[in-house]
Amino acid sequence: MIADRRGARRIAAAVLAVGVVLLTASCAAGQHAATADEVPAIDGTHGSVGSMQLEGVAIHAPGASAFPAGASVQLAIVIVNIGNSADTLTNVSSPAFSGWGIVKTIAATSTSVPSAGTPTSIPAGGSLSLGLQNLGANSASSPQTLVLSSLAKRTSPLYPGSSVKITFNFAKAGATTLTVPVQLSSAPNGASIPAPSSSSIGA
């Protein structure tokens, strides 16, 4: 069992290491590199419940200055099962959104309205990566992305740098609630991004 857990931890560490390497690689590319003017993303949060570990959890940055009411958001997450049996992600909920679903990454947009979430199994000692994109030429993006749909009017607009409460339910491990950040971005055409009225939404 200890060996299985060590193997699962190595999987999580390897996935996260890819992101760290790609973020730091741009620093060595020179001040005139295309990435020199990019705003770095907020580090994702993490948590665990039972044998399930959730790593690098973050909402993708909006394409505009903020997500408006009714928008759908894409979530980046790596779920690692360090247990001895498979477990299933049965539900993802938030007071800021009305639904969730897992869609093909290529089809995920701010207007995506996924059908009701489909339970997704994570094997013992395995992992599930969702919403990991732009990982570089030597790393494939996640084929699927978790989407939260229909941002509530009372919690909009949702700005980069703010956060929302999201609960992840598993069939065996139970539920855990994380405060998930929205990654930072530059507003289009160099416009400034108004400061959010609250640093935490859906608390």
N, C-alpha and C positions, 0 to 999 in steps of 0.2 A: 504494500500500500504506500509506503514511504517513497519507493521508487517511482510509482505512478504519479504521486503528487509532485515529486521533483521534476518529472518529465513535463507535466502540465505547466509548472511554473516556468520551465525553460521556454515553452511555446509562447507564453505571454511575454516573457522578457525579450524574445527574439522579435516578436511583432512590434513591440514598443520601441525596440532599438532601431528598427528601420526608420520610424518617424523621427527619432532623435538625430540619426545620422543625416537624414535629408534636410532637416531644419538647420543643422550646423554646417552642412556642406556649402550652403550659399555664402557663408561668412568668408570662406576661403576663396571664393570666386572673384574677389576684387570689388572695389567700390563702384565700378562701372557695369557690373553684372545686372541683368534684368531683375534679379531678386533683391538688389540693394535697396530699392524703394518700397518693397512690400512691407506691410505691417504684420508682425508675427502673431500667430494665433494664440489665444489663451490656452494654457495647458488644460487638458481635460481632467475631470474628476475621476474618482475610483471608489469602489466599495465592495462589499462581499456579503453573502448570506449563505449559510450552510457551506456546501462545497463549491458554490458558484462565485467566481471572482469577476468583477466588472472593471475594466481598465480603459483609460483614455476616452471617457464618456464626454462628448461635447456636441453642441448643436452647430451645424455649419453656419458660417457667416452669411448674412443676407446679401443678395446681389445689389440691393439698393441701400439706403441709409438704415432701414429697419424693416422688420416684417410687419405688414399691416394686418388688421383684423381679417380673419378668414383664411389667412395664408397657411400653407403646410411647410414644415421644416424637416430637414434631413438630419439624422443623428448618426454620429460616428461612435462605435463601441466595439470592444473586444470582450467576449464572454468566455471565460475559461472554466472548465469543469475539472476540479482536482479530486473529485470523488471516484468511487469504484463502480458507479452505475450511471447510466444516462439520466439526464433531467431535461425538462421541457420548459421553454419560455412560453408561458400561457397568456400573459397580458402585460401591456405597457400603458400606463395611465398618467394623466397630469391634470390638475385643475385649470391649466391654461389651454388645454386642447380637448377636442371631443372624440378623437379616434386615433387609431394607429394601424400600421400595416407594414409589411416588408415587400418592397418592389425591386425590380431590376434597376441597378444603379443608373444605367443609360436612360431610363425613363423617369427618374426622380427629378421633380421640379418643384417650384414654390406653389404650383397649383395642383400638385398631385393629390388625388383623393383616393387613397387605397381602400380596398374592400376591408371588411372586418378582419382584424389581425388573425393570422393563422398560427397555431401553436408550432413552435420550432424546437426540435430536439438537439441537444448538445451531448455527444457521446462521452463516456467516462475517459478522462485523460485527454479530451479533445478541446477544441475551441471553435468559436463562431465569430468571424469578423464582419461587421456591417458598416457601410458608409465610409470606408477608408479609400480616399481618392488622391490623385496626383502624387503618387509615391515614387515617381521616377521611372526611368527606362528599364531598370532591372527588377522592379517590383510591380506586380499586378495589383490593380485596384480591386476592392471588394466587388464581386459580381452583384451583390444585393445591398440595399440600403434600408434602414428603418426610418419610416416617415411618420411624423405626428401631424395630424390634419386639423384644419379649422381652428386657428388661433382665436381665442375668445376676445370679443370686443373689449371687455373690461380689463384685459391684460395687454392690450395692444396700444401703441406699437411696441414691438419687442426689439430692443436695440442691442448691438454688439456690446459685450461687456456686462450685460445683465444676466440673470439666471432664472431658471424655473425649477420647480420641484417635479421630479419624475419618479414614478414607482414601477419597479420591475417585479413581476410575479413569476415564480417557478413552481412547477407541480410538486416537487419534493422539498426543495430548499426553503420555500416560503417567499416572502416579499421583502424588498428593501427599497427605501426612498432616498434618492440622491438629489443634491442641489446642483443642477447641470448648467454650466456656463455657455453663453453664445460666443462663438469665436469672433475675434476682432476683424474688421475689414476697413478699406477706404471707401468712402462714398463716391459715387460716379462723378466724373468731371471735376474731381478735386474738391467737391463741396464738403463743408464741415459736417460732422455728425452731432446733432443736438444731444445733450446729456440726458439719459433716461431719468424719469421722475423718481424711480425706485430702483435700488440695486438688486432687489430680489422680487421676482414676480411669481405668484402662485404659492406663496409661503402659507 
